[in-house]
Amino acid sequence: MSSQKTNKSYTKRLKLTRTGKILVRKAGRNHFNAKESRSKQLARARGRSITLSVKVKNLNLPHA
């Protein structure tokens, strides 16, 4: 078994769902949003599902 530490800064950006999907927050939501249309703002509010390779998943997600 590998004794590498989990990458905590990256782990905090991810959310693991009950079914095992990995969700990430979309970029571009911090500032300068007043000029965006409401539909674009709401579209960015929804999370985005990503897939990670087994190696990246083992390095970046806490082991259960």
N, C-alpha and C positions, 0 to 999 in steps of 0.2 A: 504494500500500500504506500502511496506517495504521501510525503509529509509536508506538502506545500500549503501555504496559508491561502485562505479565500481572499480574493480581491474585494475588500469591503466597499471601496468607493464605487466600483462598478455594480456590486450587488445591490446597493441602495437605489440604483436607477431602475431596477427590474422588479417586476411583480410576478410571482408564480401563481397561476390560477389553480383551482381545485382539480381541473382536468389535465393539468400539466403544461398548459400553454404559457409562454413567457410574454409579458406585456411590457412595453416601454413607452415613455412619455414622448410625444412628438416635439420636435425642436421649434423654436421661434415663438415662445409664449411669454417671455419675460417682460419685454417692454416694446414700445412702438406699436401697440395693438389698436390704438384709437382709429387709425386710418384704414384698418382692415374691415372688410364687410362682416356682418354678423355671421353669415354662413361659414366663412373661412375660420372665424374664431371658434365656432362650435365644432367644426370639423377637426380642429387641432386639439379640442378638449378630449376627444375619444382616444384611447390608447391604441397602440399599433402592436400587432402580434409579430414576433420574430422567431426564427429557428436558429439554434446554435449547434455547432458540432459537439460531439461528445467531449472532446478535449477541452474546448472553451467552456462548456457547461460545467465540467468538473473543476476547472480553475476558478470560475467566477460565481458559482452558486454554492451556498452552504450545503454540506452533506447532511442528509437526514438520518 
